[in-house]
């Protein structure tokens, strides 16, 4: 099976997905570009087709409304998009972090290419950190990702990582994700995005205050079951029999993670609390959810259905302390 992750680089401990080329700390952007497989550009070409002609080889015509995007190094086609499509280059994703790492104390931690170049990202540690009771440490990160096949807008996402298990969670305040999305119909302006992010990143403390309230909220057994039914099976309490529990295997697994099998499940902040409920789901999505490969699971956990499931888990947990 072809890998979804074509190439990536990282510093520090091996990422939870176990992929990538390890780099020493504080490498320049140029080294990151080479090691992360991002030292190429997206180029454009007109869409051309051959019209059949009786008695000849036919004639070549252009379709002016669309263009082909392809890699400069391998010449491999990436997608066919409209002429209005605004391309964001792999190098631009890394350059986004240059002043953040040089001036603001950020540290690039992972970067890489997915799906042969159709999607690429970089993740940096912001330097923000909070410890919940029992030394359950959570660090702040900033994820910047984009695509060139229309599957993802250029998206800057403030994210947290729980150290004990490497569970990732998008920062959301008042029920809304703090991600900033720039559609490919408009030009990507990194400075404008950073100005918007200034507000969002400052909300790390507010978000972690909410996580502390989850760690203080003790949960009874029936509350835990109702939580997992709502999050994993989209079932409201009292409707279990009529639903048939299509996701029963996943339901049992998150219960087991919550009941002690999850990493950090026995820490004071997580054991028997709403914080523990949330982390049972995030650990399942990030590390155990069924997927074609580890790479596909990572893509889903950050950008796809896994990310949606984690957001539902967060929203439902916060309802317990509303």
N, C-alpha and C positions, 0 to 999 in steps of 0.2 A: 504493500500500500504506500502511495506517495505521501510524504510528510506535508502537513498543512503549514508548519513552520519551515520556511525554506532556510533561513539562517537567522541567528540572533547572537547577541553578546550580553554579558552580565558582569558585575563586580560583586565581591563578597561571597556569601554563601550561595550554593547552587539553588536556582529558583525552584519553586514547588513542582513545576512541570518537568524538571530534570533535563532541560534542553539548553544548548548554547555554548559559546566560546567564552571562557573566563578571561577577564581583563584585570590588571592592577587598578587600584583606585586612582581617581582624578586624571583620567586620560583625556587628551584633547578631542574635540569633535571629529577631527580627521581620522583618528584611530578608531573611534566608535563607528564611523561610517563604513570603514573597511571591514571591521570584525563583525558588525551587525548585518552585513550584506546590503548596505544602503548606499554604496558608492557607485550609483548609476542614476540616470535621469529618465524621466518619462518623455518620450518623443511622440509627435503627432504625424499622421499621414491622412490624406484623403481616402475615403471609401471608394473603391473602384470595383467594377464588375464587368464581365464579358457578356455581351449580347450575341446570341447565336445568329448566324447568317448563313443562308443556304449556299452551299458550294464554296464556302470560305471558312477561315478560322474564327470569324466573328470580329467584333469591334469592342474596344475597351472604353467604358464610360465612367464618369465620376458621379457620386451621389453627394451633392454639396451640403445637405442638411446635417450630415454626421461625419465623424472622424474616428480613425483608429488610434488608440493609444498603445505604444509598445515600448519595450525596454531598450535602452541604448546599448547595453552590453551584449545581450543574447538575441536581440531583435524579436523576441517572443511577444506576440500580441497579448495585450492585457484586457482590453474591452473596446467596445464601440459606443461612443457617446455623442451627444449633440454638439454642434459647433459652439454653443454657449457654455459648455462645461469648462469650469476653471480648475486647472490641474494644480495640485500641491505636490511638490517634489519630495522624495525621501529625505534629501539633505535639509529641506526646510523644517521638517519635523525635528531633526536634531538641532538645527540652528536656533530653534525656538528657545532652547534651554541654555544657549551660550551665556547670555548675561545673567540668567538665573543661577548658573553654577559659578560664574566668575565673581558675581557681586552679592547675590542674595543667599548664598550658602546651600543651594540645592546640590544634590549629588545624583548624577545619572546612575541608574541601577540596572535597567535592562532596556534593550532596544532590538528591534528585529523586523523581519518581513514574513508576512503570511500569504499563503495561496499564490506563490510564485511572483509576488510583487503587487498583487491586487489590493493588498492592505498592509500597512506598516505602522509602527508605533514606537514610542519611547516612554519610559517610566522613570521618574526621578523622586528621590526622597526629599521632602521639604525641610526637614530638620525639626518639625513639630512632633511632639510625643507626649502621651499621657499614660499613666499607669493606674489601672483600676485596682480595687482591693485584692490582696494576694499577689501583687506584682504582675498583674495581667496587662502587659504593655501593648499599646496600640500606637503605630507611627503614621504620620501623614505623608501622602504621596500625591504626585500630579501625573496623570496619564494623558498623553496627547496621541491621538490616532487618527488616521484618515484612510480613504480607499480611492481607487481610481476606476472602480467598476459600478459606482452608484449604490453600493450596499451600506456605506457609512459616510455621513458628513464629517468634516474635519471637527473633531470633538476633543475638547479639553475637559478632563474629569478629575476633580479633587477626590481622592480615594484614601481609604484607611487600610492598613494591613495589621492584623493581629499577629504579633511576633511568634507566639507559642505554636501556631498552626499554619501561618501564612495565609489565613483567610482574607480575602479582599472584599471591600464593601464601599460602594459609592457614597460619598457624603450627601445626605439629603437633609434639608431643614424645612420644617413646617410642611412635610409631605412632598416636597419638590426637590428633584435632583439638582445639584449645583453645577451640572455639566453645561458647558457653553458650546453650542453647535453652530458651525459656519457651513451652510449648504454650498455645494459646488456650483451653484448658479451665481454666486458672488465671490469676489476675490478674498482670499485669506489674508487678513491683516494681523500679524502676530502681536503688534503693540496694542492694538485695540482689544484683542483677546486678553492680554495680560492685565490691562486696566480693569476689565470686567472681573477677571480672576482675583484681583486684589481684594474685592469684597468677599468673594466666595472662600478664598483660602483663610481669611480672617475668621470665618465661621467654623473653623476646625474646633475651637474651644467650645463653642455653643453646641456643636454636634456631639462632642465627647461628654459634655454635661448630660445630654440626653442618654448617652450610653451608660453613664454612671447611674442614672435613675433606673435603667434596665437591670443593672447589676444589683441594685438594692431591692428590686421587686421580686419577692419570693413567689413561686408558682406552685399551685396545687396540681395533683396528678390529672384531674379532669380538665384543668385549664391547659395543661401541656398537650393533652390529646386533642382538645378543641383547636388549639393553635396549629398543630401539625395537619389536622384535617383541613383547615381553612387554607393553609399555605401550600401544602403539597397536593391536595386533592380537590381544592376549590369547593369544599363541602361545608355548609353551615351546620352548626350543632343541631342534632335532631333529625338530620336527613341522611344519615350514614347508610341505612339499608337501601334506600331508593337509588343511591348513587352507584352502588356496586364496587366502589373504590378501585377505579382503573389504575391508580398509581400506588397500589398497596405495598409493593416491594420497596419503593422509595420511602413510603411512610414508615415502615418498620425499621429501615436503616437510619433515618434521622432520629427516631426514638432511641435507638441503640446508641447513637453518637451522643445524644443528650444525657442518657442514663449512665454514662461513664466511659464509653468506648472512644469518644472523640478526644482529640488532643486538647488539653487544657480544660476538659470537662469537669475535672475535680478541683480546679482552682476556686477559691472563695467567691470570686466575681461571677462564676458561671454555674456552679453547682446549685441546682434547684431554683434558678432565676430566669427572668425573661432574657437576659444577656446570653445565658446558656442555650435557650431556645433558638435565638437568632443565629448563634454560632454553629449549632448543629446543622442548620440549613446551609449556611455559607460554606462549611467544610464539605458537606455532601456535594454541593454544586461545583466547588473548586477542585475537589480531589477524587470524587467517587461517582458522580453521575455518569450514567451510561453514555458513551460517545464512541465514534469510530476510532479515535486515538486520543492520546493525551493532548495533542495539539488542537484537535477539534473541541475538546472540553474547555481548553483555555479560551479559544475564540468565543465559545458560547458564554462562558462565565464573565467575560469582559464586555462583549458586544451583542450577544444574542439572547436566546431564551433563558439561559442561566442567569444573566444579568437581570432579566425581568423577574425571575423567581426570587432572587435575592432582594430585589426592591420590595416585592410583596411581603417577604419575610420581615423586612425592616418596618414597613408600614403597619403590619399586623402586631408586631412586638410593641411599637410605640402606642398602639391603642390600649395596651394593657396598663400603661402608666399615664394615660390621658386624664 
